[in-house]
């Protein structure tokens, strides 16, 4: 079931009808800190994400309070339409369960380095300002969100040190120490419907 991102930072079952986008700047020298998730050598698991959700380089999309429990079981994917003024950048998507008391607990996440958007066999750098469709695999989950909870999707371009920060220059990695700030845009209109695809169990309340 697709939940579309809206310009009002919401989640909707309907696409935005007009041209809409949201932008942010990602500085490799000030990446978003990693908070929990599927880590091996870092503190892992579910953690409250509110410490990073107020950053200017993080976009949040939050649904309305659930009217009934919602079961999500299976593979989760984020299909994003994005552009950058840099030759390369990263996209990170995280699905969260927002409790009535405001806690935002991570469920699953995925990341994509834009130069590998068509696979690892060949790198393809970005053309500045051109929108690209990017498919992020958030892996699988099985969870029931209780009545009154809300779905939230976090979109950003870094999660360090869990993911190595992208310098955005397009140069071979670690070939030099240069970095540049990437000004990234996420598109939300009907022609570029950025969304998260959730495996909602049949009979689940999707409102």
GROMACS elastic network, one bead per residue, 0.5 to 0.9 nm:
[ bonds ]
;  ai    aj funct       b0    kb
    1    13     6  0.82485   500
    1   196     6  0.81994   500
    1   197     6  0.54336   500
    1   198     6  0.51685   500
    1   199     6  0.62309   500
    1   200     6  0.63652   500
    1   206     6  0.84485   500
    2    12     6  0.83926   500
    2    13     6  0.65117   500
    2    14     6  0.86659   500
    2   195     6  0.61999   500
    2   196     6  0.57163   500
    2   198     6  0.63501   500
    2   199     6  0.89652   500
    3    11     6  0.56474   500
    3    12     6  0.53348   500
    3    13     6  0.51387   500
    3    14     6  0.76734   500
    3    15     6  0.86206   500
    3    63     6  0.88802   500
    3   194     6  0.87471   500
    3   195     6  0.54746   500
    3   196     6  0.53894   500
    3   197     6  0.64014   500
    3   198     6  0.75941   500
    4    10     6  0.81531   500
    4    11     6  0.54454   500
    4    12     6  0.50440   500
    4    13     6  0.60507   500
    4    14     6  0.65782   500
    4    15     6  0.59489   500
    4    16     6  0.78567   500
    4   188     6  0.77954   500
    4   193     6  0.65339   500
    4   194     6  0.60683   500
    4   196     6  0.66097   500
    4   197     6  0.87115   500
    5     8     6  0.84053   500
    5     9     6  0.66805   500
    5    10     6  0.59202   500
    5    12     6  0.65151   500
    5    15     6  0.79788   500
    5    16     6  0.81228   500
    5    61     6  0.62283   500
    5    62     6  0.86168   500
    5   153     6  0.87120   500
    5   187     6  0.89408   500
    5   188     6  0.62319   500
    5   193     6  0.75002   500
    5   194     6  0.59678   500
    5   195     6  0.55983   500
    5   196     6  0.79728   500
    6     9     6  0.53117   500
    6    10     6  0.51219   500
    6    11     6  0.61188   500
    6    12     6  0.69665   500
    6    15     6  0.79323   500
    6    16     6  0.64698   500
    6    20     6  0.79577   500
    6    21     6  0.84879   500
    6    61     6  0.73763   500
    6   188     6  0.61968   500
    6   189     6  0.82922   500
    6   194     6  0.86810   500
    7    10     6  0.72073   500
    7    16     6  0.81331   500
    7    20     6  0.61145   500
    7    21     6  0.64241   500
    7    22     6  0.68024   500
    7    61     6  0.88782   500
    7   187     6  0.89975   500
    7   188     6  0.68191   500
    7   189     6  0.88343   500
    8    11     6  0.88501   500
    8    61     6  0.81114   500
    9    59     6  0.77362   500
    9    60     6  0.59858   500
    9    62     6  0.63661   500
    9    63     6  0.87201   500
   10    60     6  0.79360   500
   10    63     6  0.55230   500
   10    64     6  0.79448   500
   10   152     6  0.84417   500
   11    14     6  0.88133   500
   11    61     6  0.58529   500
   11    62     6  0.56464   500
   11    64     6  0.77889   500
   11   151     6  0.80510   500
   11   152     6  0.78925   500
   11   153     6  0.84761   500
   11   195     6  0.84171   500
   12    15     6  0.70825   500
   12    16     6  0.85502   500
   12    63     6  0.72481   500
   12   207     6  0.89658   500
   13   206     6  0.85369   500
   13   207     6  0.83170   500
   14    17     6  0.86729   500
   15   188     6  0.79614   500
   15   189     6  0.68840   500
   15   190     6  0.55143   500
   15   193     6  0.64601   500
   15   194     6  0.89349   500
   16    19     6  0.76544   500
   16    20     6  0.75652   500
   16   188     6  0.65507   500
   16   189     6  0.50269   500
   16   190     6  0.54619   500
   16   193     6  0.74963   500
   17    20     6  0.86698   500
   17   189     6  0.61758   500
   17   190     6  0.56107   500
   17   191     6  0.88869   500
   18   188     6  0.86521   500
   18   189     6  0.56874   500
   18   190     6  0.69392   500
   19   187     6  0.82516   500
   19   188     6  0.72395   500
   19   190     6  0.75850   500
   19   191     6  0.84618   500
   19   192     6  0.89600   500
   20   186     6  0.88079   500
   20   187     6  0.62271   500
   20   188     6  0.51950   500
   20   189     6  0.52024   500
   20   190     6  0.88774   500
   21   185     6  0.66448   500
   21   186     6  0.55238   500
   21   188     6  0.52629   500
   21   189     6  0.72745   500
   22    59     6  0.80586   500
   22   184     6  0.85765   500
   22   185     6  0.57198   500
   22   186     6  0.53455   500
   22   187     6  0.66588   500
   22   188     6  0.78277   500
   23    57     6  0.86152   500
   23    59     6  0.84189   500
   23   183     6  0.71233   500
   23   184     6  0.56096   500
   23   186     6  0.61403   500
   23   187     6  0.86949   500
   24    56     6  0.67646   500
   24    57     6  0.52777   500
   24    58     6  0.73892   500
   24    59     6  0.78403   500
   24   156     6  0.84055   500
   24   182     6  0.84412   500
   24   183     6  0.59403   500
   24   184     6  0.55716   500
   24   185     6  0.65877   500
   24   186     6  0.86172   500
   25    56     6  0.76793   500
   25    57     6  0.56975   500
   25   157     6  0.88237   500
   25   181     6  0.66472   500
   25   182     6  0.56394   500
   25   184     6  0.60198   500
   25   185     6  0.87343   500
   26    29     6  0.88251   500
   26    30     6  0.78651   500
   26    31     6  0.72703   500
   26    32     6  0.88784   500
   26    56     6  0.89282   500
   26    57     6  0.58984   500
   26    58     6  0.89785   500
   26    89     6  0.86432   500
   26   156     6  0.80129   500
   26   157     6  0.63520   500
   26   158     6  0.77186   500
   26   180     6  0.87755   500
   26   181     6  0.56435   500
   26   182     6  0.52010   500
   26   183     6  0.64283   500
   26   184     6  0.73897   500
   27    30     6  0.53675   500
   27    31     6  0.63238   500
   27    57     6  0.85150   500
   27   158     6  0.89630   500
   27   167     6  0.82625   500
   27   168     6  0.88308   500
   27   179     6  0.82136   500
   27   180     6  0.68840   500
   27   182     6  0.66084   500
   27   183     6  0.88641   500
   28    31     6  0.54385   500
   28   158     6  0.79116   500
   28   165     6  0.58239   500
   28   166     6  0.63550   500
   28   167     6  0.56097   500
   28   168     6  0.76726   500
   28   179     6  0.66056   500
   28   180     6  0.71342   500
   28   181     6  0.67404   500
   28   182     6  0.84976   500
   29   165     6  0.83750   500
   29   167     6  0.84514   500
   29   179     6  0.77704   500
   29   180     6  0.87680   500
   29   181     6  0.85868   500
   30    33     6  0.87528   500
   31    57     6  0.87188   500
   31   157     6  0.80346   500
   31   158     6  0.55115   500
   31   159     6  0.64384   500
   31   160     6  0.61217   500
   31   161     6  0.87088   500
   31   165     6  0.68030   500
   32    52     6  0.68993   500
   32    55     6  0.81176   500
   32    57     6  0.77839   500
   32    58     6  0.81295   500
   32   156     6  0.79819   500
   32   157     6  0.79342   500
   32   158     6  0.54173   500
   32   160     6  0.61505   500
   32   161     6  0.89255   500
   33    52     6  0.72762   500
   33   158     6  0.77826   500
   33   159     6  0.52802   500
   33   160     6  0.50034   500
   33   161     6  0.69254   500
   33   162     6  0.82045   500
   34    37     6  0.80718   500
   34    42     6  0.86870   500
   34    52     6  0.89107   500
   34   158     6  0.84191   500
   34   160     6  0.51363   500
   34   161     6  0.61815   500
   34   162     6  0.57132   500
   34   163     6  0.80911   500
   35    42     6  0.89310   500
   35    43     6  0.77004   500
   35    44     6  0.75592   500
   35    45     6  0.85580   500
   35    46     6  0.83400   500
   35    47     6  0.63651   500
   35    48     6  0.77478   500
   35    49     6  0.66917   500
   35    51     6  0.87241   500
   35    52     6  0.84039   500
   35   106     6  0.86281   500
   35   159     6  0.80870   500
   35   160     6  0.89379   500
   35   162     6  0.86255   500
   36    39     6  0.69179   500
   36    42     6  0.75870   500
   36    43     6  0.57526   500
   36    46     6  0.57902   500
   36    47     6  0.55470   500
   36    48     6  0.85347   500
   36    49     6  0.87056   500
   36   106     6  0.77060   500
   36   162     6  0.89304   500
   37    43     6  0.81993   500
   37    44     6  0.50965   500
   37    46     6  0.62007   500
   37    47     6  0.77489   500
   37   106     6  0.69227   500
   37   107     6  0.76176   500
   37   108     6  0.68170   500
   37   109     6  0.73340   500
   37   162     6  0.88706   500
   38    42     6  0.89885   500
   38    44     6  0.59297   500
   38    45     6  0.63686   500
   38   108     6  0.79366   500
   38   109     6  0.82193   500
   38   162     6  0.87719   500
   39    42     6  0.56061   500
   39    43     6  0.69085   500
   39    44     6  0.51669   500
   39    45     6  0.76910   500
   39   162     6  0.67880   500
   40    43     6  0.79022   500
   40    44     6  0.72398   500
   40   162     6  0.89584   500
   41    44     6  0.81697   500
   41   162     6  0.89134   500
   42   161     6  0.84879   500
   42   162     6  0.75905   500
   44    47     6  0.80526   500
   45   106     6  0.80269   500
   45   107     6  0.84922   500
   46    49     6  0.89725   500
   46   105     6  0.58308   500
   46   106     6  0.54114   500
   46   107     6  0.67340   500
   46   108     6  0.89683   500
   47   103     6  0.89459   500
   47   104     6  0.78122   500
   47   105     6  0.53796   500
   47   106     6  0.61877   500
   48    51     6  0.73857   500
   48   103     6  0.58306   500
   48   104     6  0.51414   500
   48   106     6  0.70245   500
   49    52     6  0.58792   500
   49    53     6  0.62836   500
   49    96     6  0.83103   500
   49   103     6  0.75613   500
   49   104     6  0.53844   500
   49   105     6  0.61106   500
   49   106     6  0.68605   500
   50    54     6  0.69522   500
   50   102     6  0.84686   500
   50   103     6  0.69934   500
   50   104     6  0.61650   500
   50   105     6  0.85844   500
   51    54     6  0.69387   500
   51    55     6  0.83618   500
   52    55     6  0.56528   500
   52    58     6  0.75945   500
   53    56     6  0.83815   500
   53    57     6  0.88672   500
   53    58     6  0.61759   500
   53    59     6  0.77220   500
   53    60     6  0.71776   500
   53   104     6  0.89746   500
   53   154     6  0.77043   500
   54    57     6  0.86110   500
   54    58     6  0.72204   500
   54    59     6  0.88645   500
   54    60     6  0.89808   500
   55    58     6  0.55604   500
   55    59     6  0.84504   500
   56    59     6  0.77143   500
   57   155     6  0.86768   500
   57   156     6  0.62087   500
   57   157     6  0.76688   500
   57   158     6  0.89328   500
   58   154     6  0.67441   500
   58   155     6  0.58638   500
   58   157     6  0.79577   500
   59   153     6  0.82181   500
   59   154     6  0.57822   500
   59   155     6  0.50490   500
   59   156     6  0.63030   500
   60   152     6  0.68999   500
   60   153     6  0.58735   500
   60   155     6  0.64700   500
   60   156     6  0.89430   500
   61   151     6  0.82713   500
   61   152     6  0.55026   500
   61   153     6  0.51824   500
   61   154     6  0.65825   500
   61   155     6  0.83127   500
   62    98     6  0.84751   500
   62   150     6  0.68046   500
   62   151     6  0.57557   500
   62   153     6  0.65263   500
   62   154     6  0.87792   500
   63    66     6  0.81808   500
   63   150     6  0.54987   500
   63   151     6  0.51797   500
   63   152     6  0.62657   500
   63   153     6  0.89026   500
   63   207     6  0.88658   500
   64    67     6  0.87956   500
   64   148     6  0.85629   500
   64   149     6  0.82469   500
   64   150     6  0.58524   500
   64   151     6  0.75914   500
   64   207     6  0.78368   500
   65    68     6  0.89433   500
   65    98     6  0.89603   500
   65   100     6  0.83694   500
   65   147     6  0.72699   500
   65   149     6  0.52832   500
   65   151     6  0.79801   500
   65   207     6  0.84869   500
   66    69     6  0.67959   500
   66    70     6  0.75114   500
   66   145     6  0.81070   500
   66   146     6  0.73409   500
   66   147     6  0.50724   500
   66   149     6  0.56278   500
   66   150     6  0.59732   500
   66   151     6  0.83228   500
   66   205     6  0.77920   500
   66   206     6  0.79125   500
   66   207     6  0.64117   500
   67    70     6  0.88764   500
   67   146     6  0.87777   500
   67   147     6  0.54838   500
   67   148     6  0.63299   500
   67   149     6  0.86354   500
   67   205     6  0.73702   500
   67   206     6  0.87408   500
   67   207     6  0.68371   500
   68   145     6  0.85956   500
   68   146     6  0.68121   500
   68   148     6  0.74619   500
   68   204     6  0.80860   500
   68   205     6  0.59133   500
   68   206     6  0.85559   500
   68   207     6  0.83254   500
   69   144     6  0.63966   500
   69   145     6  0.54924   500
   69   148     6  0.82076   500
   69   149     6  0.84091   500
   69   204     6  0.72306   500
   69   205     6  0.67190   500
   70   143     6  0.82193   500
   70   144     6  0.53938   500
   70   145     6  0.51241   500
   70   146     6  0.66093   500
   70   147     6  0.76727   500
   70   200     6  0.73699   500
   70   201     6  0.79613   500
   70   203     6  0.89914   500
   70   204     6  0.52895   500
   70   205     6  0.56124   500
   70   206     6  0.69129   500
   71   142     6  0.73375   500
   71   143     6  0.57691   500
   71   145     6  0.63925   500
   71   146     6  0.87890   500
   71   199     6  0.84153   500
   71   200     6  0.59078   500
   71   201     6  0.56890   500
   71   202     6  0.87399   500
   71   204     6  0.60636   500
   71   205     6  0.82653   500
   72    75     6  0.89555   500
   72    76     6  0.88046   500
   72   141     6  0.70586   500
   72   142     6  0.55396   500
   72   143     6  0.54402   500
   72   144     6  0.62950   500
   72   145     6  0.80716   500
   72   198     6  0.66585   500
   72   199     6  0.54463   500
   72   201     6  0.59932   500
   72   204     6  0.84644   500
   73    76     6  0.86194   500
   73   140     6  0.73741   500
   73   141     6  0.56284   500
   73   143     6  0.64223   500
   73   144     6  0.84957   500
   73   198     6  0.82251   500
   73   199     6  0.56603   500
   73   200     6  0.64848   500
   73   201     6  0.64726   500
   74   139     6  0.82438   500
   74   140     6  0.51214   500
   74   141     6  0.56451   500
   74   142     6  0.63945   500
   74   198     6  0.79444   500
   74   199     6  0.54499   500
   74   200     6  0.81854   500
   74   201     6  0.88300   500
   75   137     6  0.79441   500
   75   138     6  0.72255   500
   75   139     6  0.55087   500
   75   141     6  0.66452   500
   75   197     6  0.86019   500
   75   198     6  0.74227   500
   75   199     6  0.64584   500
   76    95     6  0.87809   500
   76   108     6  0.80696   500
   76   109     6  0.85934   500
   76   136     6  0.87863   500
   76   137     6  0.65767   500
   76   138     6  0.52274   500
   76   139     6  0.58182   500
   76   140     6  0.58108   500
   76   141     6  0.74589   500
   76   196     6  0.74721   500
   76   197     6  0.59275   500
   76   198     6  0.53699   500
   76   199     6  0.65826   500
   77    93     6  0.89331   500
   77   109     6  0.89369   500
   77   110     6  0.81945   500
   77   135     6  0.70653   500
   77   136     6  0.56555   500
   77   138     6  0.53746   500
   77   139     6  0.74283   500
   77   140     6  0.89473   500
   77   195     6  0.86339   500
   77   196     6  0.58845   500
   77   197     6  0.52277   500
   77   198     6  0.70625   500
   78    93     6  0.69307   500
   78    94     6  0.89648   500
   78   110     6  0.83171   500
   78   134     6  0.81076   500
   78   135     6  0.59778   500
   78   136     6  0.50460   500
   78   137     6  0.66660   500
   78   138     6  0.71966   500
   78   194     6  0.77134   500
   78   195     6  0.58675   500
   78   197     6  0.60056   500
   78   198     6  0.87721   500
   79   133     6  0.69141   500
   79   134     6  0.58228   500
   79   136     6  0.63256   500
   79   137     6  0.88984   500
   79   193     6  0.80863   500
   79   194     6  0.56722   500
   79   195     6  0.53838   500
   79   196     6  0.61303   500
   79   197     6  0.75224   500
   80    91     6  0.88111   500
   80   132     6  0.79922   500
   80   133     6  0.56807   500
   80   134     6  0.50882   500
   80   135     6  0.64061   500
   80   136     6  0.77794   500
   80   186     6  0.72118   500
   80   187     6  0.76688   500
   80   188     6  0.87123   500
   80   192     6  0.80245   500
   80   193     6  0.73665   500
   80   195     6  0.62679   500
   80   196     6  0.81841   500
   81   131     6  0.60673   500
   81   132     6  0.54300   500
   81   134     6  0.61515   500
   81   135     6  0.88873   500
   81   185     6  0.84366   500
   81   186     6  0.59128   500
   81   187     6  0.53601   500
   81   188     6  0.75465   500
   81   192     6  0.57073   500
   81   193     6  0.69066   500
   81   194     6  0.54494   500
   81   195     6  0.87633   500
   82    91     6  0.88442   500
   82   129     6  0.88449   500
   82   130     6  0.79859   500
   82   131     6  0.51090   500
   82   132     6  0.54635   500
   82   133     6  0.66681   500
   82   134     6  0.73360   500
   82   184     6  0.70573   500
   82   185     6  0.54479   500
   82   187     6  0.58647   500
   82   192     6  0.86763   500
   82   194     6  0.83593   500
   83    86     6  0.87330   500
   83   126     6  0.80384   500
   83   127     6  0.83110   500
   83   128     6  0.70754   500
   83   129     6  0.53469   500
   83   130     6  0.54198   500
   83   132     6  0.61793   500
   83   133     6  0.89971   500
   83   183     6  0.85177   500
   83   184     6  0.57629   500
   83   185     6  0.52597   500
   83   186     6  0.67779   500
   83   187     6  0.81561   500
   84    87     6  0.75111   500
   84    88     6  0.77303   500
   84    89     6  0.74513   500
   84   126     6  0.74783   500
   84   127     6  0.78890   500
   84   128     6  0.56537   500
   84   129     6  0.55283   500
   84   130     6  0.73572   500
   84   131     6  0.79937   500
   84   182     6  0.64107   500
   84   183     6  0.56645   500
   84   185     6  0.62563   500
   85    88     6  0.85897   500
   85   126     6  0.82964   500
   85   127     6  0.76574   500
   85   129     6  0.56329   500
   85   130     6  0.86177   500
   85   182     6  0.61210   500
   85   183     6  0.57487   500
   85   184     6  0.68096   500
   85   185     6  0.89789   500
   86    89     6  0.67769   500
   86   125     6  0.88724   500
   86   126     6  0.70785   500
   86   127     6  0.78863   500
   86   128     6  0.61039   500
   86   129     6  0.86069   500
   86   168     6  0.58266   500
   86   169     6  0.65112   500
   86   170     6  0.76668   500
   86   180     6  0.78431   500
   86   181     6  0.78396   500
   86   182     6  0.53869   500
   86   183     6  0.72766   500
   86   184     6  0.82333   500
   87   114     6  0.88831   500
   87   115     6  0.82939   500
   87   125     6  0.53616   500
   87   127     6  0.65396   500
   87   128     6  0.67743   500
   87   168     6  0.62906   500
   87   169     6  0.58346   500
   87   171     6  0.86485   500
   87   182     6  0.87731   500
   88   113     6  0.74540   500
   88   114     6  0.58423   500
   88   115     6  0.59631   500
   88   124     6  0.86933   500
   88   125     6  0.58041   500
   88   126     6  0.58491   500
   88   127     6  0.89381   500
   88   166     6  0.77328   500
   88   167     6  0.80840   500
   88   169     6  0.62668   500
   88   170     6  0.51053   500
   88   171     6  0.87400   500
   88   182     6  0.83879   500
   89   112     6  0.86944   500
   89   113     6  0.61388   500
   89   114     6  0.56861   500
   89   115     6  0.76991   500
   89   126     6  0.85777   500
   89   157     6  0.70002   500
   89   165     6  0.89784   500
   89   166     6  0.59472   500
   89   167     6  0.75011   500
   89   169     6  0.82207   500
   89   170     6  0.82019   500
   89   182     6  0.70234   500
   89   184     6  0.83849   500
   90   111     6  0.70618   500
   90   112     6  0.56865   500
   90   114     6  0.57215   500
   90   115     6  0.86626   500
   90   156     6  0.80788   500
   90   158     6  0.66288   500
   90   165     6  0.80950   500
   90   166     6  0.63717   500
   90   168     6  0.81222   500
   91   110     6  0.84353   500
   91   111     6  0.55887   500
   91   112     6  0.53402   500
   91   113     6  0.65666   500
   91   114     6  0.73086   500
   91   134     6  0.84779   500
   91   136     6  0.81163   500
   91   155     6  0.71105   500
   91   156     6  0.59119   500
   91   158     6  0.70993   500
   92   109     6  0.73839   500
   92   110     6  0.58685   500
   92   112     6  0.65741   500
   92   113     6  0.88832   500
   92   136     6  0.79015   500
   92   154     6  0.78706   500
   92   155     6  0.56670   500
   92   156     6  0.51954   500
   92   157     6  0.53677   500
   92   158     6  0.63858   500
   92   159     6  0.75175   500
   93   108     6  0.86341   500
   93   109     6  0.55882   500
   93   110     6  0.55201   500
   93   111     6  0.63427   500
   93   112     6  0.89503   500
   93   136     6  0.73532   500
   93   137     6  0.88515   500
   93   138     6  0.74116   500
   93   153     6  0.67766   500
   93   154     6  0.55762   500
   93   156     6  0.67388   500
   93   157     6  0.85785   500
   93   196     6  0.89663   500
   94   106     6  0.67765   500
   94   107     6  0.74065   500
   94   108     6  0.59169   500
   94   110     6  0.66119   500
   94   111     6  0.87635   500
   94   138     6  0.74562   500
   94   152     6  0.82019   500
   94   153     6  0.55706   500
   94   154     6  0.50149   500
   94   155     6  0.67108   500
   94   156     6  0.88472   500
   95   105     6  0.85003   500
   95   106     6  0.59737   500
   95   107     6  0.55420   500
   95   108     6  0.55388   500
   95   109     6  0.61786   500
   95   138     6  0.82132   500
   95   151     6  0.73871   500
   95   152     6  0.59052   500
   95   154     6  0.65396   500
   95   196     6  0.86640   500
   96   104     6  0.59174   500
   96   105     6  0.51850   500
   96   107     6  0.52625   500
   96   108     6  0.74188   500
   96   109     6  0.89562   500
   96   150     6  0.83998   500
   96   151     6  0.61158   500
   96   153     6  0.61168   500
   96   154     6  0.76577   500
   97   103     6  0.79817   500
   97   104     6  0.56365   500
   97   105     6  0.51695   500
   97   106     6  0.64383   500
   97   107     6  0.68248   500
   97   145     6  0.69539   500
   97   149     6  0.68030   500
   97   150     6  0.60608   500
   97   151     6  0.53684   500
   97   152     6  0.63239   500
   97   153     6  0.89759   500
   98   101     6  0.81043   500
   98   102     6  0.60747   500
   98   103     6  0.55580   500
   98   105     6  0.63110   500
   98   106     6  0.88097   500
   98   145     6  0.89450   500
   98   149     6  0.56080   500
   98   151     6  0.61821   500
   98   152     6  0.66505   500
   99   102     6  0.53003   500
   99   103     6  0.52139   500
   99   104     6  0.64736   500
   99   105     6  0.79250   500
   99   146     6  0.86634   500
   99   148     6  0.75626   500
   99   149     6  0.50278   500
   99   150     6  0.68139   500
  100   103     6  0.74250   500
  100   148     6  0.63305   500
  100   149     6  0.58019   500
  100   150     6  0.79715   500
  104   152     6  0.78681   500
  106   109     6  0.78535   500
  107   141     6  0.74234   500
  107   143     6  0.83598   500
  108   138     6  0.58471   500
  108   139     6  0.68473   500
  108   140     6  0.73856   500
  108   141     6  0.69847   500
  109   136     6  0.87182   500
  109   137     6  0.76751   500
  109   139     6  0.70637   500
  110   136     6  0.58385   500
  110   137     6  0.53564   500
  110   139     6  0.70852   500
  111   136     6  0.60906   500
  111   137     6  0.73212   500
  111   138     6  0.76591   500
  111   157     6  0.83615   500
  111   158     6  0.85396   500
  111   159     6  0.89953   500
  111   163     6  0.83086   500
  112   115     6  0.85896   500
  112   116     6  0.73252   500
  112   117     6  0.70039   500
  112   134     6  0.78637   500
  112   135     6  0.78448   500
  112   136     6  0.60893   500
  112   137     6  0.83241   500
  112   157     6  0.89912   500
  113   116     6  0.56413   500
  113   117     6  0.67920   500
  113   166     6  0.78481   500
  114   117     6  0.50983   500
  114   118     6  0.86235   500
  114   123     6  0.87874   500
  114   124     6  0.78430   500
  114   125     6  0.73727   500
  114   126     6  0.74118   500
  114   134     6  0.76359   500
  115   118     6  0.78313   500
  115   119     6  0.85593   500
  115   120     6  0.85868   500
  115   122     6  0.83080   500
  115   123     6  0.50829   500
  115   125     6  0.50336   500
  115   126     6  0.69828   500
  115   170     6  0.81178   500
  116   119     6  0.50575   500
  116   120     6  0.54054   500
  116   121     6  0.81204   500
  116   122     6  0.71774   500
  116   123     6  0.55482   500
  116   124     6  0.66123   500
  116   125     6  0.84899   500
  117   120     6  0.80273   500
  117   123     6  0.82365   500
  117   124     6  0.76730   500
  117   133     6  0.85326   500
  117   134     6  0.63200   500
  117   135     6  0.74861   500
  118   121     6  0.82688   500
  118   122     6  0.78038   500
  118   123     6  0.80540   500
  118   124     6  0.78146   500
  118   134     6  0.88173   500
  119   122     6  0.67495   500
  119   123     6  0.78277   500
  120   123     6  0.67678   500
  125   170     6  0.66053   500
  126   129     6  0.84503   500
  126   130     6  0.75627   500
  126   132     6  0.84751   500
  126   170     6  0.85378   500
  127   130     6  0.56959   500
  127   131     6  0.86739   500
  128   131     6  0.87444   500
  129   184     6  0.87093   500
  129   185     6  0.84513   500
  131   185     6  0.84273   500
  131   186     6  0.85132   500
  131   187     6  0.78406   500
  131   192     6  0.83983   500
  133   192     6  0.80272   500
  133   194     6  0.85316   500
  137   140     6  0.87387   500
  138   141     6  0.88968   500
  145   148     6  0.84974   500
  145   149     6  0.62755   500
  145   150     6  0.77635   500
  145   151     6  0.82631   500
  146   149     6  0.56278   500
  146   150     6  0.85960   500
  147   150     6  0.84453   500
  153   196     6  0.78639   500
  156   159     6  0.81404   500
  157   165     6  0.84030   500
  157   166     6  0.83398   500
  157   184     6  0.85536   500
  158   161     6  0.88946   500
  158   162     6  0.88746   500
  158   163     6  0.69521   500
  158   164     6  0.79859   500
  158   165     6  0.59937   500
  158   166     6  0.76059   500
  159   162     6  0.57900   500
  159   163     6  0.54848   500
  159   164     6  0.77448   500
  159   165     6  0.73154   500
  160   163     6  0.51534   500
  160   164     6  0.61713   500
  160   165     6  0.63437   500
  161   164     6  0.60639   500
  161   165     6  0.76484   500
  162   165     6  0.89737   500
  163   166     6  0.86545   500
  165   168     6  0.87360   500
  166   169     6  0.82178   500
  166   170     6  0.89483   500
  166   173     6  0.84761   500
  166   179     6  0.82909   500
  167   170     6  0.76947   500
  167   171     6  0.84878   500
  167   173     6  0.81902   500
  167   177     6  0.83223   500
  167   178     6  0.69740   500
  167   180     6  0.62674   500
  167   181     6  0.80749   500
  167   182     6  0.88385   500
  168   171     6  0.81338   500
  168   178     6  0.89644   500
  168   179     6  0.63013   500
  168   180     6  0.58523   500
  168   181     6  0.70886   500
  168   182     6  0.64057   500
  169   172     6  0.87174   500
  169   178     6  0.73100   500
  169   179     6  0.61172   500
  169   180     6  0.62286   500
  169   181     6  0.88989   500
  169   182     6  0.88716   500
  170   173     6  0.81277   500
  171   174     6  0.82706   500
  171   175     6  0.70051   500
  171   176     6  0.80365   500
  171   178     6  0.89005   500
  172   175     6  0.55515   500
  172   176     6  0.82216   500
  173   176     6  0.76209   500
  174   177     6  0.67885   500
  175   178     6  0.88813   500
  176   179     6  0.88704   500
  186   194     6  0.74647   500
  187   191     6  0.88572   500
  187   192     6  0.57895   500
  187   193     6  0.68942   500
  187   194     6  0.63494   500
  188   191     6  0.81018   500
  188   192     6  0.57586   500
  188   193     6  0.50102   500
  188   194     6  0.54006   500
  188   195     6  0.83094   500
  189   192     6  0.51417   500
  189   193     6  0.53885   500
  189   194     6  0.78733   500
  190   193     6  0.52029   500
  190   194     6  0.88378   500
  197   200     6  0.89795   500
  200   203     6  0.83461   500
  200   204     6  0.63794   500
  200   205     6  0.85185   500
  200   206     6  0.76804   500
  201   204     6  0.55213   500
  201   205     6  0.89605   500
  202   205     6  0.87239   500
  203   206     6  0.88119   500
